Amino acid sequence: MHPTSPRPDGPVTFEILPGTPGLTLDEVAHVLIPGRGRNAAGDGLTSLSAARVEVAAFLYRDAVGERGGRVVCSGYRSPVDNKGRRWTTEDAPGEFFQGLPEADAMRRNLAGFGIPPELIRVERHSVDTVTNLLRSEHEGHFGDSRPVAIVAQRAHLSRMLSIIAPRTLRRPYLGVIVPESRPESESPLTNLSSRVISAHLPTDPQRAITVATRRAESIWSLAQLLGKREYH
């Protein structure tokens, strides 16, 4: 399946990247979609994020949903992404956001693929990949300790499985690859950043989230000073 293809009527075959040794897709109950950026208006997703949602919807429909798990959408915006109008939702009364959080945009797209709203959870506060996984795990979005499939493009997924997930998740995990017509690579600096953000985090979940967020914001600010406008 190609990310821009029409929704298939039959089953989809998924390409897996191993995570926890021995875990298979037949054992997975939940799906996690980490954000991959917002569009230029700050009210929707980049094409890379939208492709993740599409694959996650098919994955839940064809391989995971029968086990009664959840689809967790994770992401707000990067610390240097100031796009979008002031936004709020009944889900978070009294709380305001700069533009539409990635997670809420992903939930909207999932609904378009027919995923029931009661099966979708929104984590709308994380600012990078490390905090995507930390908040999804420690804020109760999965609802239980069963295994999860993380959906992302190959390079980003490899970084999550090798560097981030072992330091942030408390459950078995594997990866499901989002196909790309032009596969992207990641720079060594991106891998280094994830190592720094996730290194030696406190054992207390809330402190770990606070420390990781502070580190991510600092790295984002430095990247912006060096002229980099995109970083995940």
LOSE-725928 format. One record per atom (N, C-alpha, C): x, y, z. Coordinates in steps of 0.001 Angstrom, whole numbers, plus 500000, padded with zeros to 6 digits. Each point is the difference from the previous one (the first is absolute). Layout:
XYZ;...
***
This chain:
500847498797500000;499153501203500000;500873501241500000;499670500962499183;500681501297499967;499175500996500807;500645500911500753;499255500932500853;498958500831499263;500209500264498717;499048500841499279;498983499178499218;499992498673500180;499064499162499266;498608500117500584;498954499668499211;498650499988500562;499894498954501091;499013500144500846;499809499032501073;499678498640499397;500789498965500314;499744498685499419;498786499345500635;499324499162499221;498841499289500515;500404498697500687;501126499424499575;500454498741500574;501069500205501044;500507498898500581;501048500079501035;501283500627499465;500741500650500883;501266500645499669;501120499208500656;501128499858499294;501174499367500567;500902501062500614;500476499777501228;500789500992500712;501447499532500133;500935500938499779;501408499706500172;500392500360501434;500605499056500684;500285500135501423;501481500256500239;500303500883500952;501345500124500548;499968499432501418;500889499068500327;499981499389501336;500319501017501089;499399499778501132;500286500799501190;500340499071501148;499023499744500865;500193499039501077;500236498611499414;501076499332500386;500312498682499426;498833499018500120;499678499362498870;498975498967499989;498583500490499813;499759501307500113;498638500519499868;499554499947498544;498774499554499767;499425499977498658;498755500878499951;499589500324498788;498828500858499827;498744499327500549;499970498676500015;498844499284500527;499783500237501493;501012500511500686;499898500245501438;499721501464500329;500046500867499021;499863501444500230;498537500380500196;499753500881500974;498641500452500288;499767501463499651;501057500821500061;499847501438499827;500829500508498819;499640501187499516;500734500674498932;500366501392500486;501268500381499824;500471501335500359;500438500732498743;499490501219499811;500392500847498875;500714501239500549;501322500032499974;500711501225500396;499902501044498890;499923501258500382;499864501069499019;501224500152499108;499759500528498802;501095500303499073;499782501362499366;499470500919500775;499906501375499542;498612500431499555;499773501330500053;498734500601499580;500183500718498674;498887500255499344;500062500691498714;500327501482500179;500111500715498885;500452501388500038;499037500920500744;498727499625500074;499012500830500691;499867499646501477;500581498894500414;499885499579501391;498653499433500362;499212499608498987;498670499466500272;499809498589499450;501091499357499621;499935498649499450;501370499361500020;500150498921499253;501209499194500038;500859500174498756;501287499740500145;500862499855498838;499626498703499279;500487499844498795;499718498767499253;500584498781500704;501152500170500673;500606498882500718;499127499570501183;499457500968500726;499109499668501114;498715499355499500;499443500544498929;498758499443499451;500203498565499535;501172499707499428;500285498633499567;500040499048501189;500519500461501123;500017499170501211;498581499657500446;499136500984499966;498621499778500425;499328498964499100;500246500103498714;499388499061499061;500431498563500298;501306499797500152;500495498658500296;499462499521501345;499960500885500995;499490499613501318;498538499578499928;499214500684499188;498588499638499856;499856498609499401;500774499705498940;499947498670499403;500505498938500977;501056500339500738;500561499067500979;498961499640501048;499318500992500502;498989499728501021;498857499181499412;499587500356498803;498882499296499369;500325498540499718;501196499735499489;500324498675499472;500779499104500951;500661500566501020;500914499173500777;499906500154501508;499536501116500497;500112500284501432;498642500177500673;499052500581499299;498736500413500611;499225498885500661;500137498773499498;499239498890500576;500374499720501442;501141500531500451;500419499788501384;499539501118500931;499234500952499484;499353500997500837;500910501044500589;501131500268499347;500919501021500492;499625501391499522;500963500900500091;499764501404499669;500985500481498945;499597501046499312;500910500740499124;500342501297500729;501275500190500323;500439501181500737;500691500961499033;499448501194499866;500577501060499178;500816500911500911;501257500231499651;500884500713500924;500698501164499316;499860501200500600;500736501155499513;499212501294500087;500699501059500372;499448501364499960;500637500724498826;501203500517500199;500766500704498974;501432500098500504;500931500286499122;501359500229500468;500063501333500742;500976500182500887;500076501250500759;500212501240499141;500452499849498774;500211501172499138;498940500105498905;498960499190500085;498889500062499051;498908500878500608;499881501216499505;499016500944500532;498852500260499032;499763499048499105;498951500173499006;498622499786500623;498998500599499362;498626499708500358;499356500999500935;498683500001499974;499211500871500869;499771499340501361;499665500828500963;499699499499501349;498860498985499913;500177498881500688;499045498886499868;499774499349501348;498774499530500218;499690499247501208;498984498931499648;499713499124500967;499092498885499766;499275499646501280;498827499401499874;499248499560501172;500755498940500781;500938499308499337;500796498982500692;500932500605501040;500348501286499824;500936500662500908;499439501380500360;498945500055500786;499360501277500307;500954500981500670;500015501220499503;500847501041500555;501426499975499516;500357499035499144;501364499898499491;500021500439498536;501002500801499658;500086500525498643;501314499592499348;499950499801498690;501142499530499236;500263500932498830;501247500007499548;500381500783498830;499782499129498774;498886500203499322;499642499144498884;499417498683500475;499705499131499052;499422498699500307;501117499019500343;499999499395501189;501031499010500323;500018498860498992;501208499480499765;500138498871499072;499047498864500367;499903499699501282;499192498863500440;498537500175499622;499483501209500120;498602500238499650;499788499932498491;500986500464499242;499914499871498542;500041498531499593;500820499201500692;500050498570499694;498672499320500342;499425500378501124;498707499419500371;498949500318498932;499999501208499493;499051500385498951;500179499128498760;501266499763499621;500247499170498830;499600498543500240;500267499493501216;499602498630500313;498498499814499890;499252501002500438;498541499924499889;499578499878498549;500734500665499100;499707499902498578;500221498607499440;500832499201500678;500223498615499599;499074499036500739;499083500527500777;499005499166500648;500394499409501329;501089500501500613;500371499507501327;499060500614501034;499288499196500798;499046500559500971;500678500943500989;499402501132500299;500629500991500881;500313499477501395;499218499052500497;500249499500501355;501264499147500081;500569499632498859;501228499210499985;501252500853499834;499816501307499822;501118500907499736;500300500802501259;501279500099500346;500435500848501102;500939501074499472;499896501192500555;500769501153499536;500968500450501086;501273500026499664;501046500553500874;500506501255499310;499582501171500470;500204501235499248;501011500955500646;500940499491500801;500938500898500679;501466499741499672;500336498906499376;501411499684499754;500577500873498888;501318500227500066;500649500948499093;501098499361499158;500257498707500199;500978499293499183;499743498511500148;500829499177499344;499737498566500000;500156499382501380;500986500434500759;500192499439501335;498782500270500872;499520501217499992;498829500308500827;498722499397499413;499953499754498668;498881499232499422;499836498687500750;501098499252500099;499929498674500603;499847500064501516;500703500935500642;499888500137501449;498572500309500430;499417501004499392;498645500407500396;498968498920499649;500140499399498835;499046498953499623;500038498856500998;501197499639500455;500151498893500941;499534500362501400;500456501139500512;499844500290501420;498749500806500350;499286500481499010;498762500742500290;498750499147499815;500166498705499833;498857499081500000;499236499913498698;500588500409498895;499248500031498738;499700498606499452;500839499012500291;499738498648499514;498959499273500843;499968500294501269;498990499393500864;500383498663500602;501036499362499493;500485498744500567;501448499830499551;500597498843500313;501429499793499742;500269499121498777;499022499790499146;500187499112498851;500911500639498939;500558499180499101;500972500501499021;499416501025499036;500917500795499425;499608501075499087;500813499908498714;499368500372498897;500677500186498718;500161501492499757;501231500433499758;500291501405499716;500047500167498477;499272500968499483;499874500189498559;500783501237499566;500962499820499098;500808501129499533;500791499584498761;500594501002499330;500892499717498884;501267499321500523;500670499243499101;501054499083500424;501101500676500827;500563501105499525;501145500598500691;499615500487501403;498884500698500084;499541500489501296;499641498838500913;499365498979499425;499613498831500781;501223499271500549;501043499884499197;501222499346500460;500578500717501216;499978501335499957;500497500773501150;499134499769501232;498691499965499814;499115499759501134;500254498641500636;500119498974499154;500129498647500527;501358499741500640;501048500624499456;501340499720500499;500428500907501150;499512501248500016;500473500970500981;498925500387501016;498805500324499512;499001500657500843;499109499021500753;499405499051499299;499051499081500648;500602499239501174;501250499513499906;500550499286501159;500108500860501256;500042501315499827;500175500902501142;498695500643500458;498917499772499266;498760500708500312;498792499085500184;499900498916499244;498840499126500091;500184498959501088;498899499579500585;500007498968501038;499161498808499541;499975499751498731;499202498934499399;500753499465498788;499690498801499512;500616499517498764;499567500858498805;500862500096498993;499728500854498851;500678499455498749;499444500364498861;500621499771498702;499627501159499109;500542500029498787;499731501095499084;499303499536498745;499130500852499470;499366499770498702;500420501129499078;500581499643498863;500613500974499098;498958500638499095;500063501326499899;499185500752499047;500775500082498690;499445499506498894;500719500045498721;500262501434499552;501118500176499299;500385501319499471;500421499858498539;499570500934499185;500461499997498612;501451500450499908;500408500898500897;501380500459500094;500439499903501462;500538498870500391;500365499809501415;500958501071500500;499692500513501193;500849501002500625;501017499330500919;501155500626500134;500994499559500973;500039501010501137;500630499616501104;500139500900501140;501467500255500269;500301501217500406;501388500366500240;500481499435501331;501298499803500162;500549499563501289;499647500956501141;499840501292499677;499650500966501042;498603499737500562;499100499545499143;498658499677500477;500045498834500970;500763498958499656;500151498871500918;500649500433501315;501013500853499895;500669500494501202;499027500770500878;499161500823499384;499020500774500767;499067499086500783;499515498945499350;499109499067500696;500713499314501154;501268499676499811;500767499380501084;500140500951501185;500270501270499706;500161500992501070;498679500210500740;498910500139499257;498704500276500623;499535498836500871;500294498776499575;499490498825500712;500989499383500980;501179500584500135;501038499407500848;499734500235501488;500104498940500797;499981500093501467;498808500825500507;498827499729499465;498811500704500460;499610499531501403;499385500874500800;499554499579501337;499027498836499914;499956499194501037;499074498873500017;498556500449500214;499807501124500665;498646500523500175;499476500488498651;498850499507499536;499520500341498667;499831501496499750;499396500727500944;499772501419499755;501309500773499944;500948499655500854;501305500644499930;500704499667498696;499861498756499547;500614499611498731;499437500824498847;498693500191499984;499366500809498956;500505501433500056;500085500562501196;500460501382500162;501434500163499515;500873499074500393;501408500079499597;500146499838498497;499319499016499423;500103499768498563;499461501189499207;498915500598500467;499438501161499309;500974501168500035;500612500238501148;500963501090500118;501194499775499076;500482498782499948;501125499697499112;499612500189498535;498815499512499635;499555500131498610;499854501465499603;499431500802500877;499826501421499699;501348500689499829;500986499630500809;501331500592499879;500644499633498669;499878498733499612;500588499559498732;499292500648498820;498681500107500074;499246500694498955;500493501441499847;500172500679501115;500440501401499949;501377500117499371;500893499087500358;501334500001499401;499923499713498510;499173499027499618;499858499670498581;499472501194499211;499070500728500601;499457501177499324;501077501067499814;500839500196501013;501090500971499877;500973499621498894;500138498690499773;500908499515498960;499334499937498629;498727500443499940;499311500071498724;499142498822499635;499872499030500896;499179498820499695;498565500293500373;499062499726499094;498617500326500231;499118498771500281;500514498820499712;499236498792500246;500847499012500790;499391499441501039;500691499015500823;498959499216500751;500106498672500029;498968499176500632;500626499068501010;
***
